[in-house]
Amino acid sequence: MAFFVVREIDRADPAVMAGLRDAGVATVHEAAGRSGLLAPQIRPIQAGTRIAGPAITVSSHPGDNLMVHAAVELVTPGDVLVVTTTSPSTDAMVGDLIATSLAYRGCAGLIMDAGVRDAADLREMGFPVWTRAVHAQGALKSAPGSVNRTVCCAGQIVKPGDVVVADDDGVCVVDRASAGSVLRACEARIEREAVTREVLKTGTLGLDHNNLRPVLERLGVQYVQREEDIPGDSR
């Protein structure tokens, strides 16, 4: 097997990435056709942080962070480091020392489909991390891998330069080429939801605003006053 470190990648328009960050993971996911979500096991170690930026991808041997060290050199301000392993691992691939280097280079945050450690230090630094595990088990630095090649991270294909959006709801990946159209869909969705929110504040039910009563009827859902009124119920 050949291993490569690709030095240069294409990145999306910074204004588009900022718009996706502000829209948030849930809206981006819906606007992208309910696609792009990483598995829910990838969780933030901090609260209240939103990021979006181009992916710098790393494929590492499990329990070995040599390629993470190689990737740090390629990070430019605003990039998001996305680290995967070639088989499942919860070993800590990044701690406060690597995070210090990443922060110096302006890395927007880390997506880790393995483990991190020094969690309290990372939070104190204000370095955003989404990870599969917090685990004190450290990593070796002896196995080859690749940087800026297409990877599978927590069930999603991530290409170098794809836009990674992350917040308290998790992580979503948007194909770089479609980032602009997804942002436009986000903006339209946000406008619709603003109208709906004002309607719901008046006490209108979602059932009625979304015309869902006919859907319940079509699906055979029946209303009764009390449970004992259900015909033929023997419970």
C-alpha positions as CSV (number, residue, x, y, z in Angstrom):
1,M,0.0,0.0,0.0
2,A,1.2,3.5,-0.9
3,F,0.9,6.4,1.5
4,F,0.8,10.1,0.6
5,V,0.8,13.5,2.1
6,V,-1.0,15.9,-0.2
7,R,0.2,19.5,0.4
8,E,-2.4,21.6,-1.3
9,I,-6.2,21.3,-1.4
10,D,-9.1,23.5,-2.7
11,R,-11.2,25.3,-0.2
12,A,-14.8,26.7,-0.3
13,D,-15.6,30.4,-0.2
14,P,-15.0,31.7,3.4
15,A,-18.2,33.6,3.4
16,V,-20.1,30.4,2.5
17,M,-18.4,28.5,5.3
18,A,-19.3,31.2,7.7
19,G,-22.9,31.1,6.7
20,L,-23.0,27.3,7.2
21,R,-21.4,27.7,10.6
22,D,-24.1,30.3,11.6
23,A,-26.9,28.1,10.3
24,G,-25.8,25.2,12.5
25,V,-25.5,21.4,12.0
26,A,-29.3,20.6,12.2
27,T,-30.2,23.2,9.6
28,V,-27.3,22.3,7.3
29,H,-28.2,18.6,7.5
30,E,-31.8,19.2,6.6
31,A,-30.9,21.7,3.8
32,A,-28.4,19.2,2.3
33,G,-31.2,16.7,1.9
34,R,-30.8,15.1,5.3
35,S,-27.3,14.0,4.5
36,G,-23.7,14.4,5.8
37,L,-24.1,13.6,9.5
38,L,-21.3,11.8,11.3
39,A,-22.4,9.1,13.7
40,P,-23.8,10.4,17.0
41,Q,-20.9,8.9,18.9
42,I,-18.8,11.8,17.7
43,R,-19.5,14.3,20.5
44,P,-18.2,17.7,21.6
45,I,-16.1,18.0,24.7
46,Q,-17.2,21.6,25.1
47,A,-20.5,23.3,24.9
48,G,-21.7,26.3,22.9
49,T,-19.1,26.2,20.2
50,R,-19.8,26.4,16.5
51,I,-17.2,25.9,13.7
52,A,-17.1,25.4,10.0
53,G,-14.1,25.0,7.8
54,P,-12.4,23.0,5.1
55,A,-11.4,19.5,6.0
56,I,-7.7,18.5,6.4
57,T,-8.1,14.7,6.4
58,V,-5.8,12.2,8.2
59,S,-5.9,8.4,7.9
60,S,-3.8,6.9,10.7
61,H,-3.0,3.4,12.0
62,P,-5.0,2.8,15.2
63,G,-3.1,3.9,18.3
64,D,-0.5,5.8,16.2
65,N,-0.5,9.6,15.6
66,L,2.5,9.9,13.4
67,M,0.3,11.2,10.5
68,V,-1.4,13.7,12.8
69,H,1.9,15.2,13.4
70,A,2.5,15.3,9.7
71,A,-0.8,17.0,9.1
72,V,-0.2,19.8,11.5
73,E,2.3,21.4,9.1
74,L,-0.4,21.6,6.4
75,V,-3.1,23.4,8.5
76,T,-3.9,27.0,7.6
77,P,-6.2,29.3,9.5
78,G,-9.8,28.1,9.6
79,D,-9.1,24.5,8.6
80,V,-10.7,21.7,10.5
81,L,-8.6,18.6,11.2
82,V,-10.5,15.3,10.5
83,V,-8.7,12.2,11.9
84,T,-9.7,8.6,11.2
85,T,-8.1,5.3,11.9
86,T,-7.9,2.3,9.6
87,S,-9.7,0.1,12.2
88,P,-11.8,1.1,15.2
89,S,-9.8,2.7,18.1
90,T,-10.4,4.8,21.1
91,D,-6.7,5.5,21.9
92,A,-5.9,9.2,22.4
93,M,-4.5,10.5,19.1
94,V,-4.4,14.1,20.2
95,G,-3.7,15.8,23.6
96,D,-2.9,19.3,24.7
97,L,0.6,19.4,23.0
98,I,-0.7,18.7,19.5
99,A,-3.6,21.0,20.1
100,T,-1.2,23.7,21.1
101,S,0.4,23.4,17.6
102,L,-2.9,23.3,15.9
103,A,-4.1,26.4,17.7
104,Y,-1.0,28.3,16.8
105,R,-1.7,27.5,13.1
106,G,-5.3,28.8,13.4
107,C,-7.0,25.4,13.2
108,A,-10.7,25.9,13.8
109,G,-11.1,22.6,15.5
110,L,-10.6,18.8,15.6
111,I,-12.9,16.0,14.5
112,M,-11.6,12.7,15.9
113,D,-13.0,9.3,15.0
114,A,-10.9,7.8,17.9
115,G,-9.9,9.3,21.2
116,V,-8.4,12.4,22.7
117,R,-6.9,13.1,26.2
118,D,-6.1,16.2,28.3
119,A,-9.8,17.1,27.9
120,A,-9.8,19.7,30.7
121,D,-6.7,21.3,29.2
122,L,-8.3,21.4,25.8
123,R,-11.4,23.1,27.2
124,E,-9.3,25.6,29.1
125,M,-7.3,26.4,25.9
126,G,-10.6,26.9,24.1
127,F,-9.6,24.5,21.4
128,P,-12.8,22.9,19.9
129,V,-12.9,19.1,19.8
130,W,-15.5,16.6,18.7
131,T,-14.4,13.0,19.4
132,R,-15.5,9.4,19.7
133,A,-13.9,9.0,23.1
134,V,-11.9,10.7,25.9
135,H,-9.3,8.1,26.9
136,A,-5.9,8.5,28.5
137,Q,-4.3,5.8,26.5
138,G,-1.6,7.4,24.5
139,A,-0.4,6.8,20.9
140,L,2.8,5.6,19.2
141,K,4.5,7.5,16.4
142,S,5.7,4.8,14.1
143,A,3.1,3.7,11.5
144,P,2.5,5.3,8.1
145,G,-0.7,6.7,6.8
146,S,-2.0,9.5,4.6
147,V,-2.9,13.2,4.8
148,N,-5.4,14.9,2.5
149,R,-6.8,11.8,0.9
150,T,-10.5,10.8,1.0
151,V,-11.4,9.1,4.2
152,C,-14.5,7.5,5.9
153,C,-15.1,9.3,9.2
154,A,-17.8,8.0,11.5
155,G,-19.8,6.7,8.6
156,Q,-19.4,9.6,6.2
157,I,-17.1,10.0,3.3
158,V,-15.0,13.1,3.8
159,K,-12.8,14.6,1.0
160,P,-10.1,17.1,1.5
161,G,-11.6,20.6,1.4
162,D,-15.1,19.4,2.1
163,V,-16.8,21.8,4.6
164,V,-17.1,20.5,8.1
165,V,-19.8,22.0,10.3
166,A,-19.8,21.2,14.0
167,D,-21.7,22.4,17.1
168,D,-23.5,21.0,20.1
169,D,-25.7,18.8,17.8
170,G,-22.8,17.0,16.3
171,V,-20.9,17.1,13.0
172,C,-22.1,17.4,9.4
173,V,-20.0,17.3,6.2
174,V,-20.9,19.2,3.1
175,D,-19.3,18.5,-0.3
176,R,-17.2,21.5,-1.2
177,A,-18.8,21.8,-4.7
178,S,-22.3,22.0,-3.3
179,A,-21.6,24.3,-0.3
180,G,-23.0,27.4,-1.9
181,S,-26.3,25.7,-2.9
182,V,-26.6,24.2,0.6
183,L,-26.2,27.6,2.1
184,R,-28.9,29.0,0.0
185,A,-31.2,26.2,1.1
186,C,-30.2,26.9,4.7
187,E,-31.2,30.6,4.3
188,A,-34.6,29.6,2.8
189,R,-35.2,27.1,5.6
190,I,-34.3,29.7,8.3
191,E,-36.8,32.1,6.8
192,R,-39.5,29.5,6.8
193,E,-38.8,28.5,10.4
194,A,-38.8,32.1,11.6
195,V,-42.4,32.4,10.3
196,T,-43.4,29.0,11.8
197,R,-41.9,30.1,15.2
198,E,-44.0,33.2,15.3
199,V,-47.1,31.1,14.5
200,L,-46.3,28.6,17.2
201,K,-45.9,31.4,19.7
202,T,-49.6,32.2,19.3
203,G,-50.5,28.7,20.5
204,T,-51.2,27.2,17.1
205,L,-50.3,23.5,17.1
206,G,-47.8,22.0,14.8
207,L,-50.4,19.5,13.9
208,D,-52.5,22.2,12.4
209,H,-49.9,24.5,11.0
210,N,-48.3,21.6,9.1
211,N,-51.7,20.1,8.2
212,L,-50.8,16.8,9.8
213,R,-54.3,15.8,10.9
214,P,-55.2,14.3,7.5
215,V,-51.9,12.4,7.6
216,L,-52.8,10.8,10.9
217,E,-56.2,9.9,9.5
218,R,-54.7,8.5,6.3
219,L,-52.4,6.3,8.4
220,G,-55.3,5.0,10.5
221,V,-54.5,6.7,13.7
222,Q,-57.6,7.0,15.8
223,Y,-58.5,9.3,18.8
224,V,-60.4,7.9,21.8
225,Q,-61.2,9.7,25.0
226,R,-59.7,7.2,27.4
227,E,-57.7,4.0,27.0
228,E,-60.6,1.8,28.1
229,D,-62.5,3.2,25.1
230,I,-60.2,1.4,22.6
231,P,-62.3,-1.3,20.9
232,G,-61.3,-4.8,21.7
233,D,-58.4,-3.7,23.9
234,S,-57.7,-6.7,26.3
235,R,-54.9,-5.1,28.3
